[in-house]
């Protein structure tokens, strides 16, 4: 076993882990980030970089370089609910430098942060390194254990942070309790070629028993076919032809391209969940991002909420970590800062699930556009959904500066 000593160890190289690791290293805090995979190349992860995250990149002086990466821009969404057409999200009046959502592969976002992090000697990124457990002294977490293809590691740290996703190993090892709010759907992700004649907007189609969301990725559509919870295997048993027919029924202009879905290996299942830890910390340990609160895929807000958690955690923890001492009250302050915004966004998602998605997927009764969705187009309320979707609640700003 190899032993490593550092100030902060972060498990998970997703949006929360990479942003937090970058911010702490930039502030002069020695930090080790471990990621179990050899690279970030996994398809159909959260690819929506919202204006709140783009504003963080601006504050860090990274926005111009970041936007040089291949991406497409979205300034609103259109929903088709039966015969109704509703425009959701008006980003043009946002008080931000970027008045759009950038759609880019998440691996580009993570590689960008990794490359910038390597400019700081305090930044130690270890790929192919998987957290397997926690080390403790009494009731205090003192670090973690990890495995690599060639070795086992014990990483000792003043603070251990779990950013290892909704199936967090550190969350399980810590025995922290969560509340599960459920989700009535799962999502089948796939991609189809996009042509110049296709619509430009991000489109959501909802019919009785079926729902399809299409993200414009310039030369292809990233598609989410929303199904009732737990029926993915039943959908597969019905066969690919039936699946293709269901897609064409919702988006007729895709007819002729369904042959691109050559087999089920081209379709990825996302099991939707909404939950939240009751307590995000214990002495020596903090969990943020999906490890602390799994988000519904509604609105694609998960990546941005995780980044907001990371910025808040860096702002609050940076100075104590530079001194090498983090007390329990400091960890509790991170949860207090981020729990309210998380609760609000999850409440909105649950309301959408219960009042729009679940009734539509059930296929029973008449499909109606809920009043709260119709109200979105009222002039007095038109800006609110866009602001909530783009910026969230109480958006964070970079307060932790690099040492002089």
C-alpha positions as CSV (number, residue, x, y, z in Angstrom):
1,X,0.0,0.0,0.0
2,X,1.2,3.5,-0.9
3,X,0.5,6.3,1.5
4,X,-0.1,9.9,0.2
5,X,-0.5,13.0,2.4
6,X,-2.4,16.0,1.2
7,X,-4.6,18.8,2.5
8,X,-7.8,17.9,0.6
9,X,-8.7,14.7,-1.3
10,X,-11.6,14.7,-3.7
11,X,-13.2,11.5,-4.9
12,X,-14.8,11.8,-8.3
13,X,-13.7,13.7,-11.4
14,X,-17.1,15.0,-12.5
15,X,-18.2,18.6,-12.7
16,X,-18.2,19.2,-8.9
17,X,-14.9,17.4,-8.3
18,X,-13.0,19.0,-11.1
19,X,-14.2,22.5,-10.5
20,X,-13.6,22.2,-6.7
21,X,-10.2,20.7,-7.3
22,X,-9.3,23.5,-9.7
23,X,-10.5,26.3,-7.4
24,X,-8.7,25.0,-4.4
25,X,-5.4,24.4,-6.3
26,X,-5.7,27.9,-7.8
27,X,-6.0,29.2,-4.2
28,X,-2.8,27.4,-3.2
29,X,-4.4,24.5,-1.4
30,X,-2.8,21.1,-2.1
31,X,-5.5,18.9,-3.4
32,X,-5.7,15.3,-4.9
33,X,-8.6,14.5,-7.2
34,X,-9.1,10.8,-8.0
35,X,-11.2,9.5,-10.9
36,X,-11.9,5.8,-11.4
37,X,-11.9,5.9,-15.2
38,X,-8.9,6.3,-17.4
39,X,-10.5,9.3,-19.2
40,X,-13.7,11.3,-19.3
41,X,-15.0,9.9,-22.5
42,X,-18.5,8.7,-21.5
43,X,-21.4,9.6,-23.7
44,X,-24.8,11.0,-22.7
45,X,-23.7,12.6,-19.5
46,X,-24.9,16.1,-18.6
47,X,-23.9,18.2,-21.6
48,X,-25.8,21.5,-20.8
49,X,-23.5,24.2,-19.5
50,X,-25.9,26.9,-18.3
51,X,-25.3,30.7,-18.0
52,X,-24.6,30.3,-14.3
53,X,-21.6,28.0,-15.1
54,X,-20.5,30.2,-18.0
55,X,-20.5,33.2,-15.6
56,X,-18.1,31.3,-13.3
57,X,-15.8,30.7,-16.3
58,X,-15.9,34.4,-17.0
59,X,-15.0,35.3,-13.4
60,X,-12.1,32.9,-13.6
61,X,-10.9,34.6,-16.8
62,X,-11.4,31.3,-18.8
63,X,-14.6,32.1,-20.8
64,X,-13.0,33.1,-24.1
65,X,-10.8,29.9,-24.3
66,X,-13.7,27.8,-23.1
67,X,-16.0,29.0,-25.8
68,X,-13.4,28.1,-28.4
69,X,-14.3,24.4,-27.8
70,X,-16.9,23.0,-30.2
71,X,-20.4,23.7,-28.9
72,X,-23.9,24.8,-29.9
73,X,-25.9,27.6,-28.2
74,X,-29.5,27.6,-27.1
75,X,-31.4,30.7,-26.0
76,X,-34.7,28.9,-25.3
77,X,-36.8,25.8,-25.4
78,X,-40.0,24.8,-27.1
79,X,-42.4,22.3,-25.7
80,X,-45.1,20.6,-27.8
81,X,-47.8,19.2,-25.5
82,X,-50.4,17.5,-27.6
83,X,-51.6,20.4,-29.9
84,X,-50.2,23.1,-27.6
85,X,-46.9,24.9,-28.3
86,X,-45.2,26.6,-25.4
87,X,-41.9,28.5,-25.4
88,X,-40.0,28.0,-22.1
89,X,-37.0,30.1,-21.2
90,X,-36.1,33.5,-22.4
91,X,-32.3,34.0,-21.8
92,X,-31.9,37.2,-23.7
93,X,-32.5,39.4,-20.7
94,X,-30.2,37.6,-18.3
95,X,-27.8,39.7,-16.2
96,X,-24.9,37.6,-17.4
97,X,-22.2,37.7,-20.1
98,X,-23.6,34.7,-21.8
99,X,-27.3,34.7,-22.6
100,X,-27.4,31.1,-23.7
101,X,-26.9,27.5,-22.7
102,X,-23.8,26.0,-24.3
103,X,-24.2,22.4,-25.4
104,X,-20.9,20.5,-25.4
105,X,-19.8,17.0,-24.5
106,X,-19.1,16.8,-20.8
107,X,-15.7,15.3,-21.4
108,X,-14.6,18.5,-23.2
109,X,-15.7,20.5,-20.1
110,X,-13.8,18.2,-17.7
111,X,-10.7,18.0,-19.9
112,X,-10.6,21.8,-20.0
113,X,-10.7,22.0,-16.2
114,X,-8.0,19.3,-15.9
115,X,-5.7,21.1,-18.3
116,X,-6.1,24.4,-16.5
117,X,-5.6,22.7,-13.1
118,X,-2.3,21.2,-14.2
119,X,-0.9,24.7,-14.3
120,X,-0.8,24.7,-10.5
121,X,1.6,22.5,-8.6
122,X,-1.0,22.0,-5.9
123,X,-3.3,20.1,-8.3
124,X,-2.8,16.4,-8.3
125,X,-5.2,14.5,-10.7
126,X,-5.0,10.7,-10.6
127,X,-7.0,8.8,-13.2
128,X,-7.7,5.0,-12.9
129,X,-8.0,5.5,-9.2
130,X,-11.2,4.4,-7.5
131,X,-12.2,5.2,-4.0
132,X,-13.0,2.0,-2.0
133,X,-13.5,3.3,1.5
134,X,-12.8,5.8,4.2
135,X,-10.2,5.9,6.9
136,X,-11.3,7.1,10.3
137,X,-9.8,8.0,13.7
138,X,-12.6,7.8,16.3
139,X,-15.5,9.6,14.7
140,X,-13.4,11.7,12.3
141,X,-12.7,10.8,8.7
142,X,-9.0,11.1,8.1
143,X,-8.9,10.3,4.4
144,X,-9.8,7.5,2.0
145,X,-8.6,4.2,0.6
146,X,-8.4,3.7,-3.2
147,X,-7.3,1.2,-5.7
148,X,-5.4,1.5,-9.0
149,X,-4.7,-1.2,-11.6
150,X,-1.3,-1.7,-9.9
151,X,-1.6,-0.6,-6.3
152,X,-3.7,0.3,-3.3
153,X,-3.5,3.8,-1.9
154,X,-4.2,5.4,1.5
155,X,-4.7,9.1,1.0
156,X,-4.6,11.0,4.2
157,X,-6.1,14.5,4.3
158,X,-7.4,17.2,6.5
159,X,-10.6,17.1,4.5
160,X,-12.2,14.4,2.3
161,X,-14.8,15.4,-0.2
162,X,-17.1,13.0,-2.0
163,X,-18.0,14.1,-5.5
164,X,-18.5,10.5,-6.7
165,X,-22.1,10.8,-8.0
166,X,-25.5,9.5,-7.1
167,X,-24.0,6.0,-6.4
168,X,-21.4,7.5,-4.2
169,X,-19.1,5.0,-2.5
170,X,-18.1,7.6,0.2
171,X,-21.8,8.3,0.9
172,X,-22.4,4.6,1.5
173,X,-19.3,4.2,3.6
174,X,-20.3,7.2,5.7
175,X,-23.8,5.9,6.4
176,X,-25.4,9.2,5.7
177,X,-29.2,9.1,5.5
178,X,-31.1,10.5,2.5
179,X,-34.7,11.2,1.5
180,X,-35.8,9.7,-1.8
181,X,-38.4,11.7,-3.6
182,X,-38.8,9.3,-6.5
183,X,-39.1,9.8,-10.2
184,X,-41.8,8.5,-12.5
185,X,-39.6,8.1,-15.5
186,X,-36.4,6.8,-16.9
187,X,-34.6,8.0,-20.1
188,X,-33.3,6.2,-23.1
189,X,-30.6,8.4,-24.8
190,X,-29.5,8.1,-28.4
191,X,-28.3,10.3,-31.2
192,X,-29.5,10.9,-34.8
193,X,-28.0,12.9,-37.6
194,X,-29.3,16.5,-37.9
195,X,-29.8,18.3,-41.3
196,X,-30.0,21.9,-42.2
197,X,-33.8,21.6,-42.8
198,X,-34.4,20.5,-39.2
199,X,-35.6,23.0,-36.5
200,X,-33.0,25.0,-34.7
201,X,-34.5,24.9,-31.2
202,X,-34.3,22.4,-28.4
203,X,-37.7,20.6,-28.7
204,X,-39.7,18.6,-26.2
205,X,-42.6,16.5,-27.7
206,X,-45.2,15.1,-25.3
207,X,-48.1,12.9,-26.4
208,X,-50.2,10.4,-24.5
209,X,-47.9,7.7,-23.1
210,X,-44.8,9.1,-24.9
211,X,-42.2,11.9,-24.5
212,X,-39.2,12.9,-26.6
213,X,-36.7,15.7,-25.9
214,X,-34.2,16.7,-28.7
215,X,-31.1,18.7,-28.1
216,X,-29.6,20.5,-31.1
217,X,-25.9,19.5,-31.2
218,X,-25.3,21.2,-34.6
219,X,-24.6,18.1,-36.8
220,X,-26.7,15.6,-34.7
221,X,-29.7,15.5,-32.3
222,X,-29.0,14.2,-28.8
223,X,-32.4,12.6,-28.1
224,X,-34.0,11.6,-24.8
225,X,-36.9,9.2,-25.1
226,X,-38.7,9.4,-21.7
227,X,-40.4,6.2,-20.6
228,X,-42.3,5.2,-17.4
229,X,-40.0,4.1,-14.5
230,X,-38.8,0.5,-14.8
231,X,-40.1,-0.4,-18.3
232,X,-36.8,-0.2,-20.2
233,X,-36.5,-4.0,-20.6
234,X,-40.1,-4.2,-21.8
235,X,-39.3,-1.6,-24.4
236,X,-36.4,-3.6,-25.6
237,X,-38.4,-6.8,-25.8
238,X,-40.9,-5.1,-28.2
239,X,-38.0,-4.7,-30.6
240,X,-36.1,-1.9,-32.3
241,X,-38.7,-1.5,-35.0
242,X,-41.3,-0.6,-32.4
243,X,-38.9,1.8,-30.7
244,X,-38.1,3.5,-34.0
245,X,-41.8,3.8,-34.9
246,X,-42.4,5.5,-31.5
247,X,-39.7,8.1,-32.2
248,X,-41.0,8.9,-35.7
249,X,-44.5,9.3,-34.3
250,X,-43.2,12.2,-32.1
251,X,-40.7,13.6,-34.6
252,X,-41.8,12.7,-38.2
253,X,-38.9,14.6,-39.8
254,X,-36.6,11.9,-38.4
255,X,-38.1,9.3,-40.7
256,X,-35.4,7.9,-42.9
257,X,-32.7,8.3,-40.3
258,X,-33.9,5.6,-37.8
259,X,-31.5,3.1,-39.4
260,X,-28.8,4.9,-37.6
261,X,-30.0,3.2,-34.4
262,X,-28.5,-0.1,-35.5
263,X,-28.9,-1.9,-32.2
264,X,-29.6,-1.4,-28.5
265,X,-25.9,-0.7,-27.9
266,X,-26.7,2.7,-29.5
267,X,-29.2,3.4,-26.8
268,X,-28.2,4.3,-23.3
269,X,-30.4,4.0,-20.2
270,X,-30.4,6.7,-17.6
271,X,-32.3,5.7,-14.4
272,X,-33.8,8.9,-13.1
273,X,-33.8,9.7,-9.4
274,X,-34.4,12.6,-7.0
275,X,-33.0,12.4,-3.5
276,X,-31.2,14.5,-1.0
277,X,-29.0,13.8,2.0
278,X,-30.3,15.0,5.4
279,X,-26.8,15.8,6.4
280,X,-24.1,16.4,3.8
281,X,-21.1,16.1,6.2
282,X,-19.5,14.4,9.2
283,X,-16.2,15.4,10.9
284,X,-13.6,15.4,8.2
285,X,-15.9,14.6,5.3
286,X,-18.2,16.6,3.0
287,X,-20.4,15.5,0.1
288,X,-21.5,17.8,-2.7
289,X,-23.1,17.5,-6.2
290,X,-25.0,14.3,-7.0
291,X,-23.3,12.6,-4.1
292,X,-25.4,14.9,-1.8
293,X,-28.5,15.4,-4.0
294,X,-29.4,13.4,-7.1
295,X,-31.3,15.6,-9.6
296,X,-34.0,14.8,-12.1
297,X,-32.9,15.2,-15.7
298,X,-35.6,17.8,-16.1
299,X,-33.9,21.1,-17.3
300,X,-30.5,19.5,-17.5
301,X,-29.6,21.4,-14.3
302,X,-27.5,18.7,-12.5
303,X,-24.1,19.7,-13.9
304,X,-24.7,23.3,-13.0
305,X,-26.0,22.7,-9.5
306,X,-22.8,20.6,-9.0
307,X,-20.6,23.4,-10.2
308,X,-22.5,25.9,-7.9
309,X,-21.9,23.5,-4.9
310,X,-18.2,23.4,-5.8
311,X,-17.8,27.2,-6.0
312,X,-19.7,27.6,-2.7
313,X,-17.5,24.9,-1.0
314,X,-14.3,26.6,-2.3
315,X,-15.4,30.0,-1.1
316,X,-16.2,28.7,2.4
317,X,-13.5,26.1,2.8
318,X,-10.5,27.8,1.0
319,X,-9.2,29.9,3.8
320,X,-9.5,27.2,6.5
321,X,-7.8,24.7,4.2
322,X,-5.0,27.1,3.6
323,X,-4.5,27.1,7.4
324,X,-4.8,23.3,7.4
325,X,-7.8,23.2,9.8
326,X,-11.5,22.7,8.9
327,X,-13.9,22.5,11.8
328,X,-17.4,20.9,11.7
329,X,-19.1,24.3,11.6
330,X,-17.4,25.1,8.4
331,X,-18.7,22.0,6.7
332,X,-22.2,22.7,8.0
333,X,-21.9,26.2,6.5
334,X,-21.5,24.6,3.0
335,X,-24.7,22.6,3.5
336,X,-26.6,25.7,4.8
337,X,-25.4,27.7,1.8
338,X,-26.4,25.1,-0.8
339,X,-29.4,23.2,0.7
340,X,-32.0,25.9,0.0
341,X,-31.2,26.3,-3.7
342,X,-31.2,22.5,-4.0
343,X,-34.6,22.2,-2.3
344,X,-36.2,24.8,-4.5
345,X,-34.9,23.3,-7.8
346,X,-35.9,19.8,-6.7
347,X,-39.4,21.1,-5.7
348,X,-39.8,22.5,-9.2
349,X,-38.6,19.2,-10.8
350,X,-41.0,17.2,-8.6
351,X,-43.9,19.5,-9.5
352,X,-43.1,19.0,-13.2
353,X,-42.8,15.2,-12.7
354,X,-46.1,14.9,-10.9
355,X,-48.2,17.3,-12.9
356,X,-46.9,17.0,-16.4
357,X,-44.6,14.0,-17.0
358,X,-46.3,11.3,-14.9
359,X,-49.9,12.0,-16.3
360,X,-48.6,12.1,-19.8
361,X,-46.6,8.9,-19.5
362,X,-49.6,7.1,-17.9
363,X,-51.5,7.5,-21.2
364,X,-54.8,7.8,-19.4
365,X,-57.3,10.6,-19.6
366,X,-57.1,13.6,-21.8
367,X,-53.6,15.2,-22.3
368,X,-53.8,18.8,-21.1
369,X,-51.2,21.4,-20.7
370,X,-51.1,22.3,-17.0
371,X,-52.0,25.8,-16.1
372,X,-48.6,26.6,-14.5
373,X,-47.0,25.7,-17.9
374,X,-49.4,27.9,-19.8
375,X,-48.7,30.8,-17.4
376,X,-45.1,30.7,-18.4
377,X,-46.0,32.6,-21.6
378,X,-47.7,35.4,-19.8
379,X,-45.6,38.6,-20.3
380,X,-45.4,39.2,-16.5
381,X,-44.0,35.7,-15.9
382,X,-42.1,35.1,-19.1
383,X,-38.7,35.9,-17.8
384,X,-39.0,33.9,-14.6
385,X,-38.6,30.3,-15.9
386,X,-35.6,31.3,-18.1
387,X,-33.9,32.9,-15.1
388,X,-34.6,30.0,-12.8
389,X,-33.4,27.5,-15.4
390,X,-30.3,29.5,-16.4
391,X,-29.1,30.8,-13.0
392,X,-30.9,28.6,-10.5
393,X,-31.5,30.0,-7.0
394,X,-28.9,32.2,-5.3
395,X,-26.2,31.7,-7.9
396,X,-22.6,31.5,-6.6
397,X,-19.7,33.7,-7.6
398,X,-15.9,33.1,-7.2
399,X,-14.8,34.7,-4.0
400,X,-11.7,32.6,-3.3
401,X,-8.7,34.3,-4.9
402,X,-5.3,33.0,-5.8
403,X,-2.6,33.9,-3.2
404,X,-0.8,37.2,-3.9
